[in-house]
Amino acid sequence: MSDNTARMRNIFRIKTSRALDKMEDPREALDDSYDQQVRMLQQVRQGLAEVATARKRIELQGQEMGARYQKLAQQAQEALNQGREDLARTALERRSLLENQVATLRDQHAALQKQQAQLQDNERRLAERIEAFRVEKETMKATYTASQAQARANEVAAGISTQMNDAGASLNRAKDKIAQMQARAAATEELIATGALHDQTGRPDSDLERQLAAGLTRAD
């Protein structure tokens, strides 16, 4: 496998990995999961508020019934004082019916109190779990972000290393070319000096001058 092919495959792998990271970012998945849990908690709290409202409404109804219960007792006594046994009987009958309604209302109130207590316990435990998840989520997101930054830095470093290898190869080729040109220039100069190669740029009869100069140098 050539260096270019390996480099292209490496670049393709890096780009593919980045594309997959964008498509499947775990940070987004964690945020989505957290948002879903928060919505569930809001639903539980809404249900808790509705139960508490219903319980309060029953308490108010109980207070109204209690006031009416006392009033019927007073009316029955007043009717007896006036010798109106028929009215006293009617007041007592209504009072008895009201007792049954109060008993039913009391049972409903007790059931709502129990339901509210259960919802409060569920809300507390769910809120604690969501908070723990939030802390872990942020920790994991920070870890992922740091790992992603390190991976990108390593990829950049790997790319620089590849480029340096290419630059080194280019530098070696340039050195070889320079050495070849220097050797060629030296060989050409030697041929010209020995007269094997005529210097077209020199003066007329310059070859004779060089040879005479060389003879004088040997004579000295």
C-alpha positions in Angstrom: 0.0 0.0 0.0 1.4 3.4 -1.0 1.8 6.3 1.4 -0.8 8.3 -0.5 -3.4 5.5 -0.3 -2.8 5.1 3.5 -3.0 8.8 4.0 -6.3 9.0 2.1 -7.8 6.2 4.0 -6.7 7.8 7.3 -8.4 11.1 6.2 -11.5 9.3 5.2 -11.7 7.4 8.5 -11.3 10.7 10.5 -14.0 12.4 8.5 -16.3 9.4 8.8 -15.7 9.3 12.6 -16.5 13.0 12.9 -19.7 12.6 10.9 -20.9 9.7 13.1 -20.1 11.8 16.2 -22.3 14.5 14.9 -25.1 12.0 14.2 -24.8 10.2 17.5 -23.6 12.8 20.0 -24.0 11.2 23.5 -24.2 14.6 25.0 -27.5 15.3 23.2 -28.8 11.8 24.2 -28.0 12.5 27.8 -29.8 15.9 27.6 -32.8 14.3 26.0 -33.0 11.7 28.7 -32.7 14.3 31.4 -35.5 16.4 29.8 -37.8 13.4 29.7 -37.2 12.8 33.4 -37.8 16.4 34.2 -41.1 16.2 32.3 -42.1 13.1 34.3 -41.3 14.9 37.5 -43.5 17.9 36.4 -46.3 15.5 35.8 -45.9 13.9 39.2 -45.9 17.4 40.8 -49.0 18.4 38.8 -50.8 15.3 40.0 -49.7 16.1 43.6 -51.1 19.6 43.3 -54.4 18.3 42.0 -54.7 15.8 44.8 -53.9 18.5 47.4 -56.5 20.8 45.8 -59.1 18.0 46.0 -58.3 17.3 49.6 -58.5 21.0 50.4 -61.9 21.2 48.7 -63.2 18.3 50.8 -61.9 20.0 53.9 -63.9 23.1 53.1 -67.0 20.9 52.4 -66.5 19.2 55.7 -66.3 22.6 57.5 -69.6 23.7 55.8 -71.3 20.4 56.7 -70.0 20.7 60.3 -71.5 24.2 60.5 -74.8 22.9 59.1 -74.8 20.0 61.5 -74.5 22.3 64.4 -77.2 24.6 63.0 -79.6 21.6 62.6 -79.1 20.6 66.2 -79.9 24.1 67.3 -83.0 24.2 65.1 -84.2 20.9 66.5 -83.8 22.2 70.0 -85.6 25.4 69.2 -88.5 23.5 67.6 -88.8 21.4 70.7 -88.8 24.5 72.8 -91.7 25.9 70.7 -93.6 22.6 70.9 -93.0 21.9 67.2 -92.1 18.3 67.3 -92.7 17.9 63.6 -90.1 20.6 62.9 -87.7 19.0 65.4 -88.1 15.6 63.7 -87.4 17.1 60.3 -84.2 18.8 61.6 -83.0 15.6 63.3 -83.7 13.6 60.1 -81.7 16.0 58.0 -79.0 15.9 60.7 -78.8 12.1 60.5 -78.6 12.2 56.7 -75.8 14.8 57.0 -73.9 12.5 59.4 -73.8 9.9 56.7 -72.5 12.4 54.2 -69.9 13.6 56.6 -68.7 10.0 57.2 -68.4 9.5 53.4 -66.6 12.8 53.1 -64.2 11.8 55.9 -63.3 8.6 54.2 -62.6 10.5 50.9 -60.4 12.9 52.8 -58.5 10.1 54.4 -57.9 8.4 51.0 -56.7 11.7 49.5 -54.4 12.3 52.4 -52.9 8.8 51.9 -52.6 9.4 48.1 -51.0 12.8 48.7 -48.4 11.3 51.1 -47.5 8.6 48.5 -47.2 11.2 45.7 -45.0 13.4 48.0 -42.7 10.4 48.7 -42.6 9.5 45.0 -41.9 13.1 44.1 -39.1 13.4 46.6 -37.4 10.1 45.5 -37.8 11.0 41.8 -36.4 14.4 42.3 -33.3 13.0 44.1 -32.7 10.5 41.3 -33.1 13.1 38.6 -30.6 15.4 40.4 -28.1 12.5 40.8 -28.6 11.8 37.0 -28.0 15.5 36.2 -24.7 15.6 38.1 -23.5 12.4 36.4 -24.7 13.7 33.1 -22.7 16.9 33.3 -19.7 14.9 34.4 -20.0 12.5 31.5 -20.5 15.5 29.1 -17.4 17.2 30.4 -15.4 13.9 30.1 -16.7 13.4 26.5 -15.9 17.0 25.5 -12.3 16.6 26.9 -11.8 13.3 25.2 -13.2 14.7 21.9 -10.8 17.6 22.2 -7.9 15.3 22.9 -8.9 13.1 19.9 -9.0 16.1 17.6 -5.6 17.3 18.9 -4.2 13.8 18.2 -5.7 13.8 14.7 -4.1 17.2 14.0 -0.8 15.9 15.4 -1.1 12.8 13.2 -1.8 15.0 10.2 1.2 17.2 11.0 3.4 14.1 11.3 2.2 12.9 7.9 2.9 16.3 6.4 6.3 16.3 8.0 7.1 12.9 6.5 6.0 14.2 3.1 8.1 17.4 3.6 11.1 15.2 4.6 10.7 13.1 1.5 10.4 16.2 -0.7 13.5 17.6 1.0 15.5 14.5 0.3 14.4 14.5 -3.3 15.5 18.2 -3.5 18.9 17.3 -2.0 19.3 14.5 -4.5 18.5 16.9 -7.4 21.0 19.5 -6.0 23.7 16.9 -5.7 23.1 15.7 -9.3 23.2 19.2 -10.6 26.4 19.9 -8.6 28.0 16.8 -10.0 26.9 17.6 -13.5 28.3 21.2 -13.2 31.6 19.9 -11.8 31.9 17.3 -14.7 31.0 19.9 -17.3 33.6 22.3 -15.8 36.2 19.6 -15.9 35.5 18.7 -19.5 35.8 22.4 -20.4 39.1 22.7 -18.5 40.6 19.7 -20.3 39.3 20.9 -23.7 37.1 17.9 -24.1 34.2 20.3 -24.2 34.5 23.6 -26.0 33.2 26.6 -24.0 31.0 28.5 -26.5 30.9 31.5 -24.1 34.7 31.9 -23.8 37.0 34.2 -25.8 38.5 33.0 -29.1 41.5 30.8 -28.5 40.7 30.7 -24.8 41.5 27.0 -24.8 45.1 27.7 -25.9 45.4 30.3 -23.1 44.2 27.8 -20.5 46.7 25.2 -21.7 49.6 27.7 -21.8 48.6 28.9 -18.3 48.6 25.3 -17.1 52.1 24.8 -18.6 53.5 27.8 -16.9 52.0 26.6 -13.6 53.7 23.2 -14.0 57.0 24.9 -14.9 56.9 27.0 -11.7 
